[in-house]
């Protein structure tokens, strides 16, 4: 078992959320189970990673888009002679 420490504020918000879930929906779930499910869901959510690090996902990054479409540069394949084009 691993102990995970969270701030008092986050713990309070989590307790309030779980209490409201019980009151409004009749769903009772303990903190451990909720946190485990939330973590697994978050790991699968690719958009969350971008939000977490506040960067553009690689598939949307302008540099990667250019590398994916080398014909715009007038060459057939971005893996060939790429240094020539990058370091002119």
Secondary structure, DSSP 4 states (H G I P E B T S, - for coil): -------HHHHHHHHHHHHHHHHHH-----HHHHHHHHHHHHHH-HHHHHHHHTS--GGG-HHHHHHH-GGGGT-S-TTSSHHHHHT-
